[in-house]
Amino acid sequence: MTKTLTVFRRVLLLGLATMTLSSLSFATILCGAVPQTISAIAAGGGCTFGSNLFSNVSIATSVEFVASPDAIDPTKVQLTLTGATTNPGVVNVMVSDSNAAAWALVGAMQFDLILTYTVTGSAPYFTQFADSFTGTATGAGEVSYDKMANGRVLPTLVTPSSSNAPMSLGGTIQTFAVTDNIIVHASGATATLTNATNSFTMVPVVIGTPEPATSILMGSGLLAFAYMYMLRRKRR
């Protein structure tokens, strides 16, 4: 019985260590196709998508004129991540608002939104970035969207539902800062922003650091193994 308890304790400690290291290495929130608000991501210290960490997520500065407060509210503005969760591939970060009406302006209404965040891969494999947005504008209404990553600035998008070709990050990068500058101005007409998307291109690499879900499953499996082993010894 003593030997059984010793084995159980060792496996238990190993399982707990695996899950602890995972929680220390990664944020507690998993990004994905389900939108996460800026406030929720910030409260969790960031979020992970595959082997990539998105941290320091915040609406750094924002100014609004007449438009709904929801247009710049971090509990309404949200991120949705799609694309490849393993390399090679492209990670798409889409910015939207849970209150779609807040980004549909009519008359003398305007809002400015500056979103910042940091992207960190498990290895230096990011090479390019691009952006696009979906929206409409009539008359004097306009939607303006520009983006900077790793100190490089993409041309400003002003045509509704347009995109920029990928631009080099200046090498194979592991960590870089992103700044999105969004302006929606109705100018006595109408202007609507549906969403704005950032895209980051990755190259194939061998990733040695386990993803959070993998680490949790591994730790749970070790605990289950220890429990079954203890029951078997007890029956004998």
C-alpha positions in Angstrom: 0.0 0.0 0.0 2.9 2.4 0.8 4.4 1.7 -2.6 1.1 2.4 -4.3 0.7 5.7 -2.5 4.3 6.7 -3.4 3.6 6.0 -7.1 0.3 7.9 -6.9 2.0 10.9 -5.3 4.7 11.0 -8.0 2.3 10.8 -10.9 0.0 13.4 -9.2 2.9 15.8 -8.8 3.9 15.2 -12.4 0.4 15.9 -13.7 0.1 19.0 -11.6 3.5 20.3 -12.7 2.5 19.8 -16.4 -0.7 21.8 -16.0 1.0 24.5 -13.8 3.7 25.0 -16.4 1.1 25.3 -19.1 -0.9 27.9 -17.2 2.3 29.9 -16.5 3.3 29.8 -20.2 0.0 30.6 -21.7 -2.9 32.9 -21.1 -6.0 31.5 -19.5 -8.4 32.5 -22.4 -8.4 30.6 -25.6 -9.0 32.7 -28.7 -10.9 31.2 -31.7 -14.0 31.5 -33.8 -16.0 32.6 -30.8 -15.6 36.3 -30.3 -13.9 37.5 -27.1 -14.3 41.1 -25.9 -11.3 43.3 -25.4 -12.1 43.6 -21.7 -12.3 39.8 -21.2 -9.0 39.3 -23.0 -7.3 42.0 -21.0 -8.7 40.6 -17.8 -7.2 37.2 -18.7 -3.8 38.6 -19.4 -4.2 37.9 -23.1 -5.4 34.8 -25.1 -3.9 32.0 -27.1 -4.6 30.8 -30.6 -2.8 27.6 -31.4 0.8 28.2 -30.3 0.5 32.0 -30.5 -0.1 34.4 -27.6 -2.0 37.7 -28.0 -1.2 40.0 -25.1 -1.3 43.7 -24.1 -4.7 43.9 -25.8 -6.4 47.3 -25.2 -8.1 50.2 -26.8 -5.2 52.6 -26.2 -6.9 55.8 -27.2 -10.3 56.6 -28.6 -12.3 59.7 -29.3 -16.0 59.8 -30.3 -18.3 62.5 -31.6 -22.0 61.9 -31.0 -21.7 58.2 -31.9 -22.9 55.5 -29.5 -20.5 54.8 -26.6 -20.6 51.1 -27.6 -18.5 52.0 -30.6 -15.4 52.2 -28.4 -16.5 50.2 -25.4 -14.0 47.4 -24.6 -16.9 45.3 -23.3 -18.5 45.6 -26.8 -15.5 45.7 -29.1 -14.3 42.1 -29.7 -11.7 40.0 -31.5 -12.3 36.8 -33.4 -9.4 34.6 -34.5 -9.6 32.3 -37.5 -7.2 30.5 -39.8 -4.4 28.0 -39.3 -3.8 26.9 -35.7 -0.7 25.0 -36.8 2.0 26.0 -39.2 2.2 26.8 -42.1 -0.8 29.2 -42.5 -2.3 32.6 -41.9 -3.8 33.8 -38.6 -6.7 36.3 -39.1 -7.6 38.7 -36.3 -11.0 40.3 -36.9 -12.2 43.3 -35.0 -15.9 43.8 -34.6 -18.6 45.1 -32.2 -21.2 43.0 -30.5 -23.6 46.0 -31.0 -23.5 46.2 -34.8 -25.6 49.4 -34.7 -22.8 51.2 -32.9 -20.7 51.0 -36.0 -23.5 52.2 -38.3 -23.4 56.0 -38.3 -25.9 58.5 -39.8 -25.6 62.2 -40.0 -23.0 64.2 -38.0 -21.5 61.2 -36.2 -17.9 60.0 -35.9 -15.8 57.7 -33.8 -12.1 57.0 -33.7 -10.8 53.7 -32.4 -7.1 52.8 -31.8 -6.6 49.1 -30.9 -3.2 47.8 -29.8 -1.9 44.3 -29.0 1.2 42.2 -29.1 1.6 38.9 -31.0 4.1 36.3 -29.8 4.7 33.0 -31.6 6.4 29.9 -30.0 9.2 30.5 -32.5 10.3 33.2 -35.0 8.0 32.4 -37.9 5.8 35.4 -38.7 6.9 37.0 -42.0 4.1 39.2 -43.4 1.0 41.1 -42.4 -2.0 42.5 -44.3 -5.3 44.1 -43.5 -8.8 44.5 -44.8 -12.2 45.9 -43.8 -15.8 45.5 -44.7 -18.1 48.5 -44.7 -20.2 50.9 -46.7 -20.3 54.7 -47.1 -22.6 57.1 -49.0 -22.2 60.7 -50.0 -19.6 62.4 -47.8 -19.5 59.4 -45.4 -16.1 57.7 -45.1 -14.4 54.8 -43.3 -10.7 54.9 -42.8 -8.5 52.0 -41.6 -4.7 51.8 -41.3 -2.4 49.5 -39.5 1.1 49.2 -38.2 3.0 46.0 -37.2 6.7 45.8 -36.1 7.1 49.5 -37.0 5.9 49.0 -40.6 2.8 50.8 -41.8 0.3 49.5 -44.4 -1.3 52.1 -46.8 -4.5 53.5 -45.4 -7.7 51.8 -46.6 -10.5 54.2 -47.5 -12.5 52.3 -50.1 -15.3 50.2 -48.4 -14.7 46.5 -48.4 -11.1 46.7 -49.5 -7.7 45.1 -48.5 -4.0 45.6 -48.7 -1.5 43.1 -50.2 0.7 41.4 -47.6 3.7 43.4 -46.4 6.9 42.0 -45.0 7.5 42.3 -41.2 11.1 42.9 -42.0 12.3 39.3 -41.4 11.2 36.2 -39.6 9.7 37.6 -36.4 8.6 36.0 -33.1 7.2 39.0 -31.3 5.8 42.3 -32.7 3.4 45.0 -31.7 0.2 45.9 -33.7 -1.7 49.1 -33.9 -5.0 49.4 -35.7 -6.4 52.9 -36.3 -10.1 53.0 -37.3 -12.1 56.1 -38.2 -15.7 56.0 -39.2 -17.2 59.4 -40.2 -20.8 59.9 -41.5 -20.3 63.6 -42.4 -24.0 64.2 -42.8 -24.4 61.0 -44.9 -24.0 57.4 -43.7 -20.9 55.3 -42.9 -20.9 51.7 -41.6 -18.0 49.5 -40.5 -18.9 45.8 -40.2 -15.4 44.5 -39.3 -11.7 45.0 -39.8 -9.3 42.2 -40.2 -5.5 41.8 -39.6 -3.8 38.8 -41.2 -0.4 37.4 -40.3 1.5 34.9 -42.4 3.6 32.1 -40.8 6.3 29.8 -42.2 6.6 26.1 -41.2 8.5 25.4 -38.0 8.9 22.6 -35.6 7.1 23.7 -32.4 8.3 22.0 -29.3 6.1 23.8 -26.7 2.8 22.1 -26.2 -0.5 24.0 -26.6 -2.5 24.6 -23.4 -5.2 22.0 -24.3 -2.5 19.4 -25.0 -0.9 20.1 -21.7 -4.2 19.8 -19.8 -5.1 16.5 -21.5 -1.6 15.2 -20.7 -1.9 16.1 -17.1 -5.4 14.7 -16.8 -4.3 11.4 -18.4 -1.5 11.1 -15.9 -3.9 11.6 -13.0 -6.3 9.0 -14.5 -3.5 6.5 -14.9 -2.4 7.0 -11.3 -5.9 6.5 -10.0 -6.4 3.3 -12.1 -3.1 1.9 -10.9 -4.0 2.5 -7.3 -7.4 0.7 -7.7 -5.7 -2.2 -9.3 -3.1 -2.5 -6.5 -5.9 -2.2 -3.9 -7.9 -5.1 -5.5 -4.8 -7.3 -5.5 
